[in-house]
Amino acid sequence: MAAAAAIALTVGLAGGANFLNTAAPPAGTQHVRLGPLPVQTAVAISLEQRPSGQVFRIRDGQFMTIIGTFADRGQRYCREFEILRGQSRDDALPEAAAIACRHPDATWVVEGAAHVEMADAQGGNFVPSGVTEKDALDGLVKMLGLGETLAPKTEAGLLENGWKSQVSSATPC
């Protein structure tokens, strides 16, 4: 979905940095920041409880989808997700893409994020600045040593059991 659109990205890959957008976000949007997510936020709750592959509302005009769940070389579970903006699920467009990993204390920590900037509706000559979203997230995947996406059945078991399954059953890189 996001890969089909022309995009420009700003990428951040380091602990503690703030979200990568230097311009003010549109009114009502939620920032994606690197570092720990407060436990009671819609994003943290969704990462903890929602399965991959669904688009769901997290606030007025904003939606989220979880792309997949992975195990990393540090024996953590990580999830790739996108924040979407629109009036409904059907017209929502990507705003940010990120990867968050679950730490032993049950907090989710955003390890990397990319701001997605859509091309104008006229379809003019749009050239991405920097790297593509796929390249940026692939670099983060390699850095974290993420294995293959977990099977839906494995992910469902983790969600049902409060993430208490052994990472060793997954195949990390």
Rosetta constraint file for C-alpha pairs under 8 A:
AtomPair CA 1 CA 5 HARMONIC 7.30 0.50
AtomPair CA 2 CA 93 HARMONIC 7.53 0.50
AtomPair CA 2 CA 94 HARMONIC 5.99 0.50
AtomPair CA 3 CA 133 HARMONIC 7.46 0.50
AtomPair CA 3 CA 134 HARMONIC 7.43 0.50
AtomPair CA 5 CA 118 HARMONIC 6.85 0.50
AtomPair CA 5 CA 119 HARMONIC 7.48 0.50
AtomPair CA 6 CA 118 HARMONIC 6.08 0.50
AtomPair CA 6 CA 119 HARMONIC 5.54 0.50
AtomPair CA 6 CA 126 HARMONIC 7.08 0.50
AtomPair CA 6 CA 127 HARMONIC 7.90 0.50
AtomPair CA 6 CA 128 HARMONIC 7.17 0.50
AtomPair CA 7 CA 116 HARMONIC 5.91 0.50
AtomPair CA 7 CA 117 HARMONIC 5.28 0.50
AtomPair CA 7 CA 118 HARMONIC 5.16 0.50
AtomPair CA 7 CA 119 HARMONIC 6.27 0.50
AtomPair CA 7 CA 128 HARMONIC 5.77 0.50
AtomPair CA 7 CA 132 HARMONIC 7.13 0.50
AtomPair CA 7 CA 133 HARMONIC 7.56 0.50
AtomPair CA 8 CA 115 HARMONIC 7.75 0.50
AtomPair CA 8 CA 116 HARMONIC 6.00 0.50
AtomPair CA 8 CA 117 HARMONIC 5.22 0.50
AtomPair CA 8 CA 118 HARMONIC 7.11 0.50
AtomPair CA 8 CA 127 HARMONIC 7.69 0.50
AtomPair CA 8 CA 128 HARMONIC 4.47 0.50
AtomPair CA 8 CA 129 HARMONIC 5.30 0.50
AtomPair CA 8 CA 130 HARMONIC 7.12 0.50
AtomPair CA 8 CA 131 HARMONIC 7.64 0.50
AtomPair CA 8 CA 132 HARMONIC 6.91 0.50
AtomPair CA 8 CA 133 HARMONIC 7.83 0.50
AtomPair CA 9 CA 114 HARMONIC 5.86 0.50
AtomPair CA 9 CA 115 HARMONIC 5.39 0.50
AtomPair CA 9 CA 116 HARMONIC 5.50 0.50
AtomPair CA 9 CA 117 HARMONIC 6.65 0.50
AtomPair CA 9 CA 128 HARMONIC 7.28 0.50
AtomPair CA 9 CA 129 HARMONIC 6.60 0.50
AtomPair CA 9 CA 130 HARMONIC 6.58 0.50
AtomPair CA 9 CA 131 HARMONIC 6.71 0.50
AtomPair CA 9 CA 132 HARMONIC 6.60 0.50
AtomPair CA 9 CA 133 HARMONIC 6.45 0.50
AtomPair CA 10 CA 20 HARMONIC 6.01 0.50
AtomPair CA 10 CA 21 HARMONIC 6.98 0.50
AtomPair CA 10 CA 114 HARMONIC 5.65 0.50
AtomPair CA 10 CA 115 HARMONIC 5.66 0.50
AtomPair CA 10 CA 116 HARMONIC 7.80 0.50
AtomPair CA 10 CA 130 HARMONIC 7.39 0.50
AtomPair CA 11 CA 20 HARMONIC 6.41 0.50
AtomPair CA 11 CA 112 HARMONIC 7.47 0.50
AtomPair CA 11 CA 113 HARMONIC 6.09 0.50
AtomPair CA 11 CA 114 HARMONIC 4.74 0.50
AtomPair CA 11 CA 115 HARMONIC 7.01 0.50
AtomPair CA 11 CA 136 HARMONIC 6.73 0.50
AtomPair CA 12 CA 17 HARMONIC 7.42 0.50
AtomPair CA 12 CA 19 HARMONIC 7.56 0.50
AtomPair CA 12 CA 20 HARMONIC 6.17 0.50
AtomPair CA 12 CA 34 HARMONIC 7.83 0.50
AtomPair CA 12 CA 112 HARMONIC 5.75 0.50
AtomPair CA 12 CA 113 HARMONIC 5.95 0.50
AtomPair CA 12 CA 114 HARMONIC 6.85 0.50
AtomPair CA 13 CA 111 HARMONIC 6.63 0.50
AtomPair CA 13 CA 112 HARMONIC 4.88 0.50
AtomPair CA 13 CA 113 HARMONIC 7.27 0.50
AtomPair CA 13 CA 140 HARMONIC 7.24 0.50
AtomPair CA 14 CA 34 HARMONIC 7.49 0.50
AtomPair CA 14 CA 111 HARMONIC 6.93 0.50
AtomPair CA 14 CA 112 HARMONIC 7.06 0.50
AtomPair CA 15 CA 34 HARMONIC 6.19 0.50
AtomPair CA 15 CA 35 HARMONIC 5.80 0.50
AtomPair CA 15 CA 111 HARMONIC 6.69 0.50
AtomPair CA 16 CA 34 HARMONIC 5.73 0.50
AtomPair CA 16 CA 35 HARMONIC 5.24 0.50
AtomPair CA 17 CA 33 HARMONIC 7.21 0.50
AtomPair CA 17 CA 34 HARMONIC 5.65 0.50
AtomPair CA 17 CA 35 HARMONIC 7.40 0.50
AtomPair CA 18 CA 33 HARMONIC 5.03 0.50
AtomPair CA 18 CA 34 HARMONIC 5.78 0.50
AtomPair CA 19 CA 31 HARMONIC 6.57 0.50
AtomPair CA 19 CA 32 HARMONIC 5.59 0.50
AtomPair CA 19 CA 33 HARMONIC 4.24 0.50
AtomPair CA 19 CA 34 HARMONIC 6.23 0.50
AtomPair CA 19 CA 113 HARMONIC 7.44 0.50
AtomPair CA 20 CA 33 HARMONIC 7.70 0.50
AtomPair CA 20 CA 113 HARMONIC 7.58 0.50
AtomPair CA 20 CA 114 HARMONIC 7.12 0.50
AtomPair CA 20 CA 115 HARMONIC 6.62 0.50
AtomPair CA 21 CA 25 HARMONIC 7.48 0.50
AtomPair CA 21 CA 115 HARMONIC 6.46 0.50
AtomPair CA 25 CA 29 HARMONIC 6.45 0.50
AtomPair CA 25 CA 31 HARMONIC 7.76 0.50
AtomPair CA 28 CA 60 HARMONIC 7.85 0.50
AtomPair CA 28 CA 61 HARMONIC 7.77 0.50
AtomPair CA 29 CA 62 HARMONIC 7.02 0.50
AtomPair CA 29 CA 85 HARMONIC 7.83 0.50
AtomPair CA 32 CA 96 HARMONIC 7.34 0.50
AtomPair CA 32 CA 98 HARMONIC 7.86 0.50
AtomPair CA 32 CA 113 HARMONIC 7.16 0.50
AtomPair CA 33 CA 110 HARMONIC 6.86 0.50
AtomPair CA 33 CA 113 HARMONIC 7.55 0.50
AtomPair CA 34 CA 109 HARMONIC 7.16 0.50
AtomPair CA 34 CA 110 HARMONIC 4.81 0.50
AtomPair CA 34 CA 111 HARMONIC 5.90 0.50
AtomPair CA 34 CA 112 HARMONIC 6.17 0.50
AtomPair CA 34 CA 113 HARMONIC 7.04 0.50
AtomPair CA 35 CA 109 HARMONIC 4.99 0.50
AtomPair CA 35 CA 110 HARMONIC 5.03 0.50
AtomPair CA 35 CA 111 HARMONIC 6.51 0.50
AtomPair CA 36 CA 107 HARMONIC 6.67 0.50
AtomPair CA 36 CA 108 HARMONIC 5.81 0.50
AtomPair CA 36 CA 109 HARMONIC 4.05 0.50
AtomPair CA 36 CA 110 HARMONIC 6.22 0.50
AtomPair CA 37 CA 41 HARMONIC 7.28 0.50
AtomPair CA 37 CA 43 HARMONIC 7.77 0.50
AtomPair CA 37 CA 44 HARMONIC 6.05 0.50
AtomPair CA 37 CA 107 HARMONIC 6.92 0.50
AtomPair CA 37 CA 108 HARMONIC 5.69 0.50
AtomPair CA 37 CA 109 HARMONIC 5.81 0.50
AtomPair CA 37 CA 110 HARMONIC 7.08 0.50
AtomPair CA 38 CA 44 HARMONIC 6.91 0.50
AtomPair CA 38 CA 107 HARMONIC 7.82 0.50
AtomPair CA 39 CA 44 HARMONIC 5.76 0.50
AtomPair CA 39 CA 45 HARMONIC 6.97 0.50
AtomPair CA 39 CA 107 HARMONIC 6.64 0.50
AtomPair CA 39 CA 108 HARMONIC 7.87 0.50
AtomPair CA 40 CA 44 HARMONIC 6.65 0.50
AtomPair CA 40 CA 45 HARMONIC 6.44 0.50
AtomPair CA 41 CA 45 HARMONIC 6.19 0.50
AtomPair CA 42 CA 46 HARMONIC 5.95 0.50
AtomPair CA 42 CA 58 HARMONIC 5.72 0.50
AtomPair CA 43 CA 47 HARMONIC 6.14 0.50
AtomPair CA 43 CA 58 HARMONIC 7.29 0.50
AtomPair CA 43 CA 64 HARMONIC 7.81 0.50
AtomPair CA 44 CA 48 HARMONIC 6.19 0.50
AtomPair CA 44 CA 107 HARMONIC 7.89 0.50
AtomPair CA 44 CA 108 HARMONIC 6.35 0.50
AtomPair CA 45 CA 49 HARMONIC 6.06 0.50
AtomPair CA 45 CA 50 HARMONIC 7.94 0.50
AtomPair CA 46 CA 50 HARMONIC 5.07 0.50
AtomPair CA 47 CA 66 HARMONIC 7.55 0.50
AtomPair CA 47 CA 79 HARMONIC 7.23 0.50
AtomPair CA 47 CA 108 HARMONIC 7.63 0.50
AtomPair CA 48 CA 159 HARMONIC 7.11 0.50
AtomPair CA 48 CA 162 HARMONIC 7.94 0.50
AtomPair CA 49 CA 159 HARMONIC 5.95 0.50
AtomPair CA 50 CA 66 HARMONIC 7.80 0.50
AtomPair CA 50 CA 159 HARMONIC 7.54 0.50
AtomPair CA 51 CA 66 HARMONIC 7.07 0.50
AtomPair CA 51 CA 155 HARMONIC 7.24 0.50
AtomPair CA 51 CA 156 HARMONIC 6.93 0.50
AtomPair CA 51 CA 159 HARMONIC 7.61 0.50
AtomPair CA 52 CA 65 HARMONIC 6.99 0.50
AtomPair CA 52 CA 66 HARMONIC 4.64 0.50
AtomPair CA 52 CA 67 HARMONIC 5.52 0.50
AtomPair CA 52 CA 68 HARMONIC 5.44 0.50
AtomPair CA 52 CA 69 HARMONIC 7.35 0.50
AtomPair CA 52 CA 152 HARMONIC 7.88 0.50
AtomPair CA 53 CA 65 HARMONIC 6.45 0.50
AtomPair CA 53 CA 66 HARMONIC 5.95 0.50
AtomPair CA 53 CA 67 HARMONIC 5.93 0.50
AtomPair CA 53 CA 68 HARMONIC 7.49 0.50
AtomPair CA 54 CA 65 HARMONIC 5.65 0.50
AtomPair CA 54 CA 66 HARMONIC 6.91 0.50
AtomPair CA 55 CA 63 HARMONIC 6.55 0.50
AtomPair CA 55 CA 64 HARMONIC 5.68 0.50
AtomPair CA 55 CA 65 HARMONIC 4.64 0.50
AtomPair CA 55 CA 66 HARMONIC 7.75 0.50
AtomPair CA 55 CA 89 HARMONIC 6.60 0.50
AtomPair CA 56 CA 63 HARMONIC 5.41 0.50
AtomPair CA 56 CA 64 HARMONIC 5.56 0.50
AtomPair CA 56 CA 65 HARMONIC 6.54 0.50
AtomPair CA 56 CA 89 HARMONIC 7.27 0.50
AtomPair CA 57 CA 61 HARMONIC 7.83 0.50
AtomPair CA 57 CA 62 HARMONIC 6.05 0.50
AtomPair CA 57 CA 63 HARMONIC 4.25 0.50
AtomPair CA 57 CA 64 HARMONIC 6.37 0.50
AtomPair CA 57 CA 89 HARMONIC 7.67 0.50
AtomPair CA 58 CA 62 HARMONIC 5.89 0.50
AtomPair CA 58 CA 63 HARMONIC 5.27 0.50
AtomPair CA 58 CA 64 HARMONIC 6.52 0.50
AtomPair CA 59 CA 63 HARMONIC 6.93 0.50
AtomPair CA 60 CA 87 HARMONIC 7.87 0.50
AtomPair CA 61 CA 85 HARMONIC 5.68 0.50
AtomPair CA 61 CA 86 HARMONIC 5.06 0.50
AtomPair CA 61 CA 87 HARMONIC 5.10 0.50
AtomPair CA 61 CA 88 HARMONIC 7.11 0.50
AtomPair CA 62 CA 83 HARMONIC 7.07 0.50
AtomPair CA 62 CA 84 HARMONIC 5.68 0.50
AtomPair CA 62 CA 85 HARMONIC 4.59 0.50
AtomPair CA 62 CA 86 HARMONIC 6.21 0.50
AtomPair CA 62 CA 87 HARMONIC 7.77 0.50
AtomPair CA 62 CA 92 HARMONIC 7.69 0.50
AtomPair CA 63 CA 83 HARMONIC 5.85 0.50
AtomPair CA 63 CA 84 HARMONIC 4.87 0.50
AtomPair CA 63 CA 85 HARMONIC 6.13 0.50
AtomPair CA 63 CA 86 HARMONIC 7.67 0.50
AtomPair CA 63 CA 89 HARMONIC 7.02 0.50
AtomPair CA 63 CA 92 HARMONIC 7.20 0.50
AtomPair CA 64 CA 81 HARMONIC 7.10 0.50
AtomPair CA 64 CA 82 HARMONIC 5.65 0.50
AtomPair CA 64 CA 83 HARMONIC 4.59 0.50
AtomPair CA 64 CA 84 HARMONIC 5.74 0.50
AtomPair CA 65 CA 81 HARMONIC 5.65 0.50
AtomPair CA 65 CA 82 HARMONIC 5.43 0.50
AtomPair CA 65 CA 83 HARMONIC 6.77 0.50
AtomPair CA 65 CA 84 HARMONIC 7.84 0.50
AtomPair CA 66 CA 79 HARMONIC 6.90 0.50
AtomPair CA 66 CA 80 HARMONIC 5.97 0.50
AtomPair CA 66 CA 81 HARMONIC 4.21 0.50
AtomPair CA 66 CA 82 HARMONIC 6.47 0.50
AtomPair CA 67 CA 79 HARMONIC 7.26 0.50
AtomPair CA 67 CA 80 HARMONIC 5.31 0.50
AtomPair CA 67 CA 81 HARMONIC 5.25 0.50
AtomPair CA 67 CA 82 HARMONIC 7.36 0.50
AtomPair CA 68 CA 79 HARMONIC 5.64 0.50
AtomPair CA 68 CA 80 HARMONIC 5.55 0.50
AtomPair CA 68 CA 81 HARMONIC 7.38 0.50
AtomPair CA 68 CA 149 HARMONIC 5.91 0.50
AtomPair CA 68 CA 150 HARMONIC 7.28 0.50
AtomPair CA 69 CA 77 HARMONIC 6.85 0.50
AtomPair CA 69 CA 78 HARMONIC 5.68 0.50
AtomPair CA 69 CA 79 HARMONIC 4.43 0.50
AtomPair CA 69 CA 80 HARMONIC 6.65 0.50
AtomPair CA 69 CA 149 HARMONIC 5.56 0.50
AtomPair CA 69 CA 150 HARMONIC 5.66 0.50
AtomPair CA 69 CA 155 HARMONIC 6.93 0.50
AtomPair CA 70 CA 77 HARMONIC 5.64 0.50
AtomPair CA 70 CA 78 HARMONIC 5.14 0.50
AtomPair CA 70 CA 79 HARMONIC 6.19 0.50
AtomPair CA 70 CA 146 HARMONIC 5.97 0.50
AtomPair CA 70 CA 147 HARMONIC 5.92 0.50
AtomPair CA 70 CA 148 HARMONIC 6.22 0.50
AtomPair CA 70 CA 149 HARMONIC 4.97 0.50
AtomPair CA 70 CA 150 HARMONIC 5.65 0.50
AtomPair CA 71 CA 75 HARMONIC 6.39 0.50
AtomPair CA 71 CA 76 HARMONIC 5.70 0.50
AtomPair CA 71 CA 77 HARMONIC 4.55 0.50
AtomPair CA 71 CA 78 HARMONIC 6.02 0.50
AtomPair CA 71 CA 146 HARMONIC 5.63 0.50
AtomPair CA 71 CA 147 HARMONIC 5.71 0.50
AtomPair CA 71 CA 148 HARMONIC 7.71 0.50
AtomPair CA 71 CA 149 HARMONIC 7.95 0.50
AtomPair CA 71 CA 150 HARMONIC 7.75 0.50
AtomPair CA 71 CA 167 HARMONIC 6.34 0.50
AtomPair CA 71 CA 170 HARMONIC 6.51 0.50
AtomPair CA 71 CA 171 HARMONIC 7.39 0.50
AtomPair CA 71 CA 172 HARMONIC 5.77 0.50
AtomPair CA 72 CA 76 HARMONIC 5.52 0.50
AtomPair CA 72 CA 77 HARMONIC 6.33 0.50
AtomPair CA 72 CA 78 HARMONIC 6.85 0.50
AtomPair CA 72 CA 144 HARMONIC 5.92 0.50
AtomPair CA 72 CA 145 HARMONIC 5.21 0.50
AtomPair CA 72 CA 146 HARMONIC 4.22 0.50
AtomPair CA 72 CA 147 HARMONIC 6.19 0.50
AtomPair CA 72 CA 172 HARMONIC 5.88 0.50
AtomPair CA 72 CA 173 HARMONIC 7.52 0.50
AtomPair CA 73 CA 144 HARMONIC 6.63 0.50
AtomPair CA 73 CA 145 HARMONIC 5.12 0.50
AtomPair CA 73 CA 146 HARMONIC 6.48 0.50
AtomPair CA 73 CA 147 HARMONIC 7.91 0.50
AtomPair CA 73 CA 172 HARMONIC 5.98 0.50
AtomPair CA 73 CA 173 HARMONIC 6.74 0.50
AtomPair CA 74 CA 144 HARMONIC 7.85 0.50
AtomPair CA 75 CA 167 HARMONIC 5.79 0.50
AtomPair CA 75 CA 168 HARMONIC 7.65 0.50
AtomPair CA 76 CA 101 HARMONIC 6.42 0.50
AtomPair CA 76 CA 102 HARMONIC 6.00 0.50
AtomPair CA 76 CA 103 HARMONIC 6.48 0.50
AtomPair CA 76 CA 104 HARMONIC 7.85 0.50
AtomPair CA 76 CA 167 HARMONIC 7.02 0.50
AtomPair CA 77 CA 101 HARMONIC 5.64 0.50
AtomPair CA 77 CA 102 HARMONIC 5.58 0.50
AtomPair CA 77 CA 167 HARMONIC 7.40 0.50
AtomPair CA 78 CA 99 HARMONIC 6.68 0.50
AtomPair CA 78 CA 100 HARMONIC 5.47 0.50
AtomPair CA 78 CA 101 HARMONIC 3.91 0.50
AtomPair CA 78 CA 102 HARMONIC 6.11 0.50
AtomPair CA 78 CA 146 HARMONIC 7.89 0.50
AtomPair CA 79 CA 99 HARMONIC 5.54 0.50
AtomPair CA 79 CA 100 HARMONIC 5.46 0.50
AtomPair CA 79 CA 101 HARMONIC 6.29 0.50
AtomPair CA 80 CA 97 HARMONIC 7.42 0.50
AtomPair CA 80 CA 98 HARMONIC 5.73 0.50
AtomPair CA 80 CA 99 HARMONIC 4.33 0.50
AtomPair CA 80 CA 100 HARMONIC 6.57 0.50
AtomPair CA 81 CA 97 HARMONIC 5.80 0.50
AtomPair CA 81 CA 98 HARMONIC 5.49 0.50
AtomPair CA 81 CA 99 HARMONIC 6.27 0.50
AtomPair CA 81 CA 100 HARMONIC 8.00 0.50
AtomPair CA 82 CA 94 HARMONIC 6.55 0.50
AtomPair CA 82 CA 95 HARMONIC 7.35 0.50
AtomPair CA 82 CA 96 HARMONIC 5.60 0.50
AtomPair CA 82 CA 97 HARMONIC 4.31 0.50
AtomPair CA 82 CA 98 HARMONIC 6.32 0.50
AtomPair CA 83 CA 94 HARMONIC 5.94 0.50
AtomPair CA 83 CA 95 HARMONIC 5.55 0.50
AtomPair CA 83 CA 96 HARMONIC 5.17 0.50
AtomPair CA 83 CA 97 HARMONIC 6.39 0.50
AtomPair CA 84 CA 92 HARMONIC 5.45 0.50
AtomPair CA 84 CA 93 HARMONIC 5.05 0.50
AtomPair CA 84 CA 94 HARMONIC 4.23 0.50
AtomPair CA 84 CA 95 HARMONIC 5.15 0.50
AtomPair CA 84 CA 96 HARMONIC 7.08 0.50
AtomPair CA 85 CA 92 HARMONIC 4.86 0.50
AtomPair CA 85 CA 93 HARMONIC 5.34 0.50
AtomPair CA 85 CA 94 HARMONIC 6.36 0.50
AtomPair CA 85 CA 95 HARMONIC 6.26 0.50
AtomPair CA 86 CA 91 HARMONIC 5.59 0.50
AtomPair CA 86 CA 92 HARMONIC 3.98 0.50
AtomPair CA 86 CA 93 HARMONIC 6.34 0.50
AtomPair CA 87 CA 91 HARMONIC 6.52 0.50
AtomPair CA 87 CA 92 HARMONIC 6.66 0.50
AtomPair CA 88 CA 92 HARMONIC 6.00 0.50
AtomPair CA 94 CA 116 HARMONIC 6.32 0.50
AtomPair CA 94 CA 118 HARMONIC 7.98 0.50
AtomPair CA 95 CA 115 HARMONIC 6.16 0.50
AtomPair CA 95 CA 116 HARMONIC 4.87 0.50
AtomPair CA 95 CA 117 HARMONIC 6.66 0.50
AtomPair CA 96 CA 113 HARMONIC 6.95 0.50
AtomPair CA 96 CA 114 HARMONIC 5.57 0.50
AtomPair CA 96 CA 115 HARMONIC 4.47 0.50
AtomPair CA 96 CA 116 HARMONIC 5.04 0.50
AtomPair CA 97 CA 113 HARMONIC 5.61 0.50
AtomPair CA 97 CA 114 HARMONIC 5.21 0.50
AtomPair CA 97 CA 115 HARMONIC 6.60 0.50
AtomPair CA 97 CA 116 HARMONIC 7.13 0.50
AtomPair CA 97 CA 133 HARMONIC 7.82 0.50
AtomPair CA 98 CA 110 HARMONIC 6.90 0.50
AtomPair CA 98 CA 111 HARMONIC 7.60 0.50
AtomPair CA 98 CA 112 HARMONIC 5.60 0.50
AtomPair CA 98 CA 113 HARMONIC 4.02 0.50
AtomPair CA 98 CA 114 HARMONIC 6.19 0.50
AtomPair CA 98 CA 137 HARMONIC 7.67 0.50
AtomPair CA 99 CA 110 HARMONIC 5.80 0.50
AtomPair CA 99 CA 111 HARMONIC 5.82 0.50
AtomPair CA 99 CA 112 HARMONIC 5.60 0.50
AtomPair CA 99 CA 113 HARMONIC 6.51 0.50
AtomPair CA 99 CA 137 HARMONIC 7.92 0.50
AtomPair CA 100 CA 108 HARMONIC 5.99 0.50
AtomPair CA 100 CA 109 HARMONIC 5.11 0.50
AtomPair CA 100 CA 110 HARMONIC 3.98 0.50
AtomPair CA 100 CA 111 HARMONIC 5.44 0.50
AtomPair CA 100 CA 112 HARMONIC 7.28 0.50
AtomPair CA 101 CA 108 HARMONIC 5.47 0.50
AtomPair CA 101 CA 109 HARMONIC 5.33 0.50
AtomPair CA 101 CA 110 HARMONIC 6.49 0.50
AtomPair CA 101 CA 111 HARMONIC 6.87 0.50
AtomPair CA 102 CA 106 HARMONIC 6.06 0.50
AtomPair CA 102 CA 107 HARMONIC 5.69 0.50
AtomPair CA 102 CA 108 HARMONIC 4.45 0.50
AtomPair CA 102 CA 109 HARMONIC 6.38 0.50
AtomPair CA 103 CA 107 HARMONIC 5.48 0.50
AtomPair CA 103 CA 108 HARMONIC 6.22 0.50
AtomPair CA 103 CA 109 HARMONIC 7.21 0.50
AtomPair CA 112 CA 137 HARMONIC 7.83 0.50
AtomPair CA 112 CA 140 HARMONIC 6.80 0.50
AtomPair CA 113 CA 137 HARMONIC 7.90 0.50
AtomPair CA 114 CA 133 HARMONIC 6.80 0.50
AtomPair CA 114 CA 136 HARMONIC 7.46 0.50
AtomPair CA 114 CA 137 HARMONIC 7.88 0.50
AtomPair CA 116 CA 133 HARMONIC 7.64 0.50
AtomPair CA 119 CA 123 HARMONIC 6.66 0.50
AtomPair CA 119 CA 124 HARMONIC 7.75 0.50
AtomPair CA 119 CA 126 HARMONIC 6.37 0.50
AtomPair CA 120 CA 124 HARMONIC 6.87 0.50
AtomPair CA 128 CA 132 HARMONIC 6.98 0.50
AtomPair CA 131 CA 135 HARMONIC 6.13 0.50
AtomPair CA 131 CA 136 HARMONIC 6.36 0.50
AtomPair CA 132 CA 136 HARMONIC 6.23 0.50
AtomPair CA 133 CA 137 HARMONIC 6.10 0.50
AtomPair CA 134 CA 138 HARMONIC 5.86 0.50
AtomPair CA 135 CA 139 HARMONIC 6.20 0.50
AtomPair CA 136 CA 140 HARMONIC 6.59 0.50
AtomPair CA 137 CA 141 HARMONIC 6.11 0.50
AtomPair CA 138 CA 142 HARMONIC 6.23 0.50
AtomPair CA 139 CA 143 HARMONIC 6.17 0.50
AtomPair CA 140 CA 144 HARMONIC 6.12 0.50
AtomPair CA 141 CA 145 HARMONIC 5.96 0.50
AtomPair CA 141 CA 146 HARMONIC 5.36 0.50
AtomPair CA 142 CA 146 HARMONIC 6.52 0.50
AtomPair CA 145 CA 172 HARMONIC 7.08 0.50
AtomPair CA 145 CA 173 HARMONIC 5.71 0.50
AtomPair CA 146 CA 172 HARMONIC 6.07 0.50
AtomPair CA 146 CA 173 HARMONIC 6.14 0.50
AtomPair CA 147 CA 170 HARMONIC 7.80 0.50
AtomPair CA 147 CA 171 HARMONIC 5.95 0.50
AtomPair CA 147 CA 172 HARMONIC 4.05 0.50
AtomPair CA 147 CA 173 HARMONIC 4.76 0.50
AtomPair CA 148 CA 171 HARMONIC 6.90 0.50
AtomPair CA 148 CA 172 HARMONIC 7.00 0.50
AtomPair CA 148 CA 173 HARMONIC 7.82 0.50
AtomPair CA 150 CA 154 HARMONIC 6.16 0.50
AtomPair CA 150 CA 155 HARMONIC 6.15 0.50
AtomPair CA 150 CA 170 HARMONIC 7.02 0.50
AtomPair CA 151 CA 155 HARMONIC 6.24 0.50
AtomPair CA 152 CA 156 HARMONIC 5.99 0.50
AtomPair CA 153 CA 157 HARMONIC 6.26 0.50
AtomPair CA 154 CA 158 HARMONIC 6.42 0.50
AtomPair CA 155 CA 159 HARMONIC 6.31 0.50
AtomPair CA 156 CA 160 HARMONIC 6.14 0.50
AtomPair CA 157 CA 161 HARMONIC 6.06 0.50
AtomPair CA 157 CA 163 HARMONIC 7.97 0.50
AtomPair CA 157 CA 165 HARMONIC 7.71 0.50
AtomPair CA 158 CA 162 HARMONIC 6.02 0.50
AtomPair CA 158 CA 163 HARMONIC 4.43 0.50
AtomPair CA 158 CA 164 HARMONIC 6.45 0.50
AtomPair CA 158 CA 165 HARMONIC 6.01 0.50
AtomPair CA 159 CA 163 HARMONIC 5.87 0.50
AtomPair CA 161 CA 165 HARMONIC 7.21 0.50
AtomPair CA 166 CA 170 HARMONIC 7.87 0.50
AtomPair CA 167 CA 171 HARMONIC 7.99 0.50
AtomPair CA 168 CA 172 HARMONIC 7.85 0.50
